[in-house]
């Protein structure tokens, strides 16, 4: 469900073992895949398996044994509500977006439990770029769900070049995937402002420390956050020019305003919407996130990147 680059790449993975229905909101994507076996809008140049059937009717999701939901986090509630009449109780719904819902501060599995409480919740996350996955390049991810469901999903999605690891910590996997986008923006800001590689390493390590503090309050397992869906994803997203969130941060560090580098015609960087929601959720639990707060302040135009760095460096000295 969702035929952006990531949803299309996951359809390629699943099609190695089964027939796949790929739902797209955009009629031109359905037509492009049906006619040319290519998602020309979001994943050009990749020929899609004949096992993938593009569909426009969301009700056909009821034919599936499992649903992989790859719509962006801020649209997930609306898509889940549209799916509700079609899905039978107990069907695994695998959340493949990374973010925290603005306005509510809910992690994606918490949104799922509100809208589809009888679904079997699962989440797929980890260090992965859609084009790498679509090309069959080696990628490892985490699939979190109740153990028996996670093992079945692992078997269904495993293929040469794509290796899922299983766990049952949905909160940890969801939080790691969401928060790392915010800290990737921070690292991009450091790069764009020319603050040096040492500052970027500090942003990664101290950002991860913030993630661990909040995870502990939410009941996430430390080992989950130190695995693929936490630290692994952070390392990829916070260091690669191919990362949309890192690239957004670079542009902001070079002096661009958020409105100039986001919205229609620009790649979606989930971290821009996640930053204020992450901070609000942390405040509910009494957790300070200085780096995330600095990122949000820059995104909102309240301060510049260098001022944000100066504020962080002037905080009271404390043990690591």
C-alpha positions as CSV (number, residue, x, y, z in Angstrom):
1,X,0.0,0.0,0.0
2,X,1.7,3.1,-1.3
3,X,3.7,3.1,-4.5
4,X,6.4,5.6,-3.8
5,X,10.1,4.5,-4.1
6,X,10.1,2.6,-0.9
7,X,6.7,0.9,-1.4
8,X,7.7,-0.1,-4.9
9,X,11.1,-1.5,-3.7
10,X,9.3,-3.6,-1.0
11,X,6.9,-4.9,-3.7
12,X,9.9,-6.1,-5.6
13,X,11.2,-7.9,-2.5
14,X,7.8,-9.6,-1.8
15,X,7.4,-10.5,-5.4
16,X,10.3,-12.9,-5.1
17,X,8.0,-15.2,-3.1
18,X,4.4,-14.4,-3.9
19,X,2.0,-12.4,-6.1
20,X,1.9,-8.8,-5.0
21,X,-0.8,-6.2,-5.3
22,X,0.7,-2.7,-5.4
23,X,-1.8,0.1,-4.6
24,X,-1.1,3.6,-5.8
25,X,-3.1,6.7,-5.2
26,X,-1.8,8.2,-8.5
27,X,-3.5,6.9,-11.6
28,X,-0.3,7.6,-13.7
29,X,1.7,5.2,-11.5
30,X,-0.8,2.4,-12.0
31,X,-0.8,3.0,-15.8
32,X,3.0,3.2,-15.9
33,X,3.5,-0.1,-14.1
34,X,0.8,-1.8,-16.1
35,X,2.1,-0.6,-19.5
36,X,5.9,-0.5,-19.1
37,X,6.6,-2.5,-15.8
38,X,8.2,0.7,-14.4
39,X,7.3,3.2,-11.7
40,X,8.5,6.1,-13.9
41,X,7.5,8.7,-11.3
42,X,9.3,7.4,-8.2
43,X,11.6,4.6,-9.2
44,X,12.6,5.2,-12.8
45,X,14.9,2.7,-14.6
46,X,13.9,-0.3,-12.5
47,X,11.9,-3.0,-14.3
48,X,9.3,-4.5,-12.0
49,X,8.5,-8.2,-11.6
50,X,5.5,-9.6,-13.5
51,X,4.3,-10.9,-10.1
52,X,3.4,-7.3,-9.2
53,X,-0.1,-6.1,-10.1
54,X,-0.7,-2.4,-9.8
55,X,-4.1,-1.5,-8.5
56,X,-6.2,1.7,-7.8
57,X,-8.9,0.0,-5.8
58,X,-7.9,0.1,-2.1
59,X,-10.7,-2.4,-1.3
60,X,-8.6,-5.1,-3.0
61,X,-6.3,-5.1,0.0
62,X,-8.8,-7.5,1.5
63,X,-7.5,-10.3,-0.9
64,X,-4.1,-10.2,0.7
65,X,-2.5,-12.4,3.4
66,X,-0.5,-9.5,4.8
67,X,-0.4,-5.7,4.1
68,X,2.8,-3.7,3.9
69,X,1.8,0.0,4.4
70,X,4.5,2.3,2.9
71,X,2.5,5.6,2.9
72,X,4.3,8.5,4.6
73,X,3.8,8.6,8.4
74,X,1.8,11.8,8.3
75,X,-0.7,10.2,5.8
76,X,-0.9,6.8,7.6
77,X,-4.0,7.5,9.7
78,X,-6.0,8.4,6.6
79,X,-4.8,5.3,4.6
80,X,-5.5,3.0,7.6
81,X,-9.0,4.5,7.8
82,X,-9.6,3.8,4.1
83,X,-8.4,0.2,4.6
84,X,-10.6,-0.5,7.6
85,X,-13.6,-1.7,5.7
86,X,-11.5,-4.1,3.5
87,X,-9.3,-5.9,6.0
88,X,-10.4,-9.0,8.0
89,X,-9.5,-9.2,11.7
90,X,-6.1,-10.6,12.5
91,X,-4.4,-9.7,9.2
92,X,-0.8,-8.6,9.7
93,X,-0.4,-4.9,8.9
94,X,3.3,-4.1,8.5
95,X,4.1,-0.5,8.9
96,X,7.0,0.6,6.7
97,X,7.0,4.4,7.2
98,X,9.3,6.2,9.7
99,X,7.9,9.1,11.7
100,X,5.8,10.4,14.6
101,X,2.3,11.7,14.0
102,X,2.1,15.5,14.3
103,X,-0.6,16.7,16.7
104,X,-0.8,13.5,18.6
105,X,2.8,12.5,19.1
106,X,1.9,8.9,18.4
107,X,4.4,6.4,17.0
108,X,3.1,4.5,13.9
109,X,2.1,1.3,15.8
110,X,0.1,3.4,18.2
111,X,-1.7,5.0,15.3
112,X,-2.4,1.5,13.9
113,X,-3.9,0.3,17.3
114,X,-6.3,3.3,17.3
115,X,-7.6,2.8,13.7
116,X,-7.3,-1.0,13.3
117,X,-7.3,-2.5,16.8
118,X,-8.0,-6.0,15.5
119,X,-5.1,-6.1,13.0
120,X,-1.9,-8.0,13.8
121,X,0.6,-5.1,14.2
122,X,4.1,-5.3,12.7
123,X,6.7,-2.9,11.6
124,X,9.6,-3.1,9.1
125,X,12.5,-0.7,9.5
126,X,16.3,-0.5,9.2
127,X,19.2,1.0,7.2
128,X,17.9,0.8,3.7
129,X,17.6,3.0,0.6
130,X,14.8,2.2,-1.9
131,X,17.0,2.1,-4.9
132,X,19.5,-0.2,-3.3
133,X,16.7,-2.6,-2.3
134,X,15.1,-2.5,-5.8
135,X,18.5,-3.3,-7.4
136,X,19.0,-6.3,-5.1
137,X,22.0,-4.8,-3.3
138,X,22.7,-6.4,0.2
139,X,20.4,-4.9,2.8
140,X,19.4,-6.0,6.3
141,X,16.3,-4.8,8.2
142,X,14.3,-5.5,11.3
143,X,10.8,-6.9,11.3
144,X,9.0,-6.5,14.6
145,X,5.8,-8.3,15.5
146,X,4.5,-11.0,17.8
147,X,7.0,-13.9,17.4
148,X,5.0,-16.2,15.2
149,X,3.9,-13.4,12.9
150,X,7.4,-12.0,12.7
151,X,8.9,-15.4,11.7
152,X,6.3,-15.8,9.0
153,X,7.0,-12.3,7.6
154,X,10.7,-13.0,7.8
155,X,10.3,-16.1,5.6
156,X,8.0,-14.3,3.2
157,X,10.3,-11.3,2.7
158,X,13.7,-13.0,2.8
159,X,15.5,-13.1,-0.6
160,X,19.1,-13.0,-1.8
161,X,20.2,-9.5,-0.9
162,X,17.4,-8.7,1.5
163,X,17.8,-10.2,5.0
164,X,15.1,-9.4,7.7
165,X,15.9,-10.0,11.4
166,X,13.0,-10.5,13.8
167,X,12.2,-9.0,17.2
168,X,9.0,-8.3,19.2
169,X,9.9,-4.7,20.2
170,X,7.5,-2.6,18.1
171,X,8.0,0.6,20.1
172,X,11.8,0.4,19.9
173,X,11.8,-0.2,16.1
174,X,9.3,2.6,15.5
175,X,11.1,5.1,17.7
176,X,14.5,4.3,16.2
177,X,13.2,4.8,12.6
178,X,11.4,8.0,13.5
179,X,14.1,9.7,15.6
180,X,17.0,9.0,13.3
181,X,15.6,11.2,10.7
182,X,15.7,14.2,13.0
183,X,19.3,13.5,14.0
184,X,20.2,13.0,10.3
185,X,19.0,16.6,9.6
186,X,21.2,17.7,12.5
187,X,24.2,16.0,10.9
188,X,23.4,17.5,7.5
189,X,23.2,21.0,9.1
190,X,26.7,20.4,10.5
191,X,27.9,19.4,7.1
192,X,26.2,22.3,5.3
193,X,27.5,24.9,7.7
194,X,31.1,23.6,7.5
195,X,31.4,22.8,11.2
196,X,33.7,19.8,10.5
197,X,33.6,16.1,10.8
198,X,34.3,16.1,14.5
199,X,31.1,18.1,15.1
200,X,29.2,15.6,12.9
201,X,30.5,12.7,15.0
202,X,29.4,14.5,18.1
203,X,26.0,15.1,16.7
204,X,25.6,11.3,15.8
205,X,26.8,10.1,19.2
206,X,24.9,12.6,21.4
207,X,21.8,12.3,19.2
208,X,21.9,8.6,19.8
209,X,22.2,9.2,23.6
210,X,19.0,11.3,23.4
211,X,17.3,8.4,21.5
212,X,18.4,6.0,24.3
213,X,17.0,8.2,27.0
214,X,13.6,8.6,25.4
215,X,13.5,4.9,24.5
216,X,14.0,4.0,28.1
217,X,11.0,6.0,29.1
218,X,8.8,4.6,26.4
219,X,9.7,1.0,27.2
220,X,11.9,0.3,24.2
221,X,14.7,-2.2,24.6
222,X,18.2,-0.8,24.5
223,X,19.4,-3.7,22.3
224,X,16.7,-2.8,19.7
225,X,17.9,0.8,19.6
226,X,21.5,-0.4,19.3
227,X,20.6,-2.6,16.4
228,X,19.7,-2.2,12.7
229,X,16.5,-0.2,13.2
230,X,18.2,2.3,15.6
231,X,21.9,2.9,15.4
232,X,22.3,1.1,12.1
233,X,19.7,3.3,10.4
234,X,21.1,6.4,12.1
235,X,24.6,5.8,10.8
236,X,23.3,5.4,7.2
237,X,20.9,8.3,7.2
238,X,23.2,10.7,9.0
239,X,26.2,10.2,6.8
240,X,25.0,9.7,3.2
241,X,24.2,12.4,0.6
242,X,21.6,10.0,-0.7
243,X,19.6,10.5,2.5
244,X,16.7,13.0,2.0
245,X,16.9,14.1,5.7
246,X,20.7,14.6,5.6
247,X,20.4,16.5,2.3
248,X,17.7,18.7,3.8
249,X,20.0,19.5,6.7
250,X,22.9,20.3,4.3
251,X,20.6,22.8,2.5
252,X,19.6,24.4,5.8
253,X,23.2,24.6,7.0
254,X,24.0,26.5,3.8
255,X,21.4,29.1,4.6
256,X,18.2,27.8,2.8
257,X,14.8,28.2,4.5
258,X,12.6,25.1,5.0
259,X,10.0,26.5,2.6
260,X,12.6,26.7,-0.2
261,X,13.7,23.1,0.0
262,X,10.5,21.2,1.0
263,X,6.9,20.7,-0.4
264,X,5.8,20.0,-3.9
265,X,8.7,19.2,-6.3
266,X,11.1,18.3,-3.4
267,X,11.9,14.9,-1.9
268,X,10.0,14.1,1.2
269,X,12.1,14.4,4.4
270,X,10.0,12.8,7.2
271,X,12.3,14.3,9.9
272,X,11.0,17.8,9.3
273,X,7.5,16.9,10.5
274,X,8.9,14.4,13.1
275,X,11.1,16.9,15.0
276,X,8.4,18.9,16.8
277,X,6.4,15.8,17.4
278,X,9.4,14.0,18.9
279,X,10.1,16.9,21.2
280,X,6.5,17.1,22.4
281,X,6.4,13.3,23.0
282,X,9.7,13.6,25.0
283,X,8.3,16.5,27.1
284,X,5.4,14.3,28.2
285,X,7.9,11.9,29.6
286,X,10.2,14.5,31.1
287,X,13.1,13.8,28.7
288,X,15.3,16.5,27.4
289,X,16.4,16.3,23.7
290,X,18.7,19.3,23.2
291,X,19.8,18.4,19.7
292,X,16.3,17.6,18.5
293,X,15.1,20.9,20.0
294,X,17.9,22.7,18.1
295,X,16.8,21.0,14.8
296,X,13.2,22.0,15.4
297,X,14.2,25.6,16.1
298,X,16.2,25.8,12.9
299,X,13.4,24.2,10.9
300,X,10.9,26.8,12.3
301,X,13.3,29.6,11.3
302,X,13.7,30.8,14.9
303,X,17.5,30.5,14.9
304,X,20.3,29.7,12.4
305,X,22.5,26.6,12.4
306,X,25.6,28.4,13.9
307,X,23.5,29.9,16.7
308,X,22.0,26.4,17.4
309,X,25.6,25.0,17.6
310,X,26.6,27.8,20.0
311,X,23.6,27.1,22.2
312,X,24.4,23.4,22.4
313,X,28.1,24.1,23.2
314,X,27.2,26.6,25.9
315,X,25.0,24.1,27.9
316,X,26.2,23.3,31.4
317,X,29.0,20.8,31.6
318,X,28.0,17.3,32.7
319,X,29.2,13.7,32.7
320,X,28.6,11.7,29.5
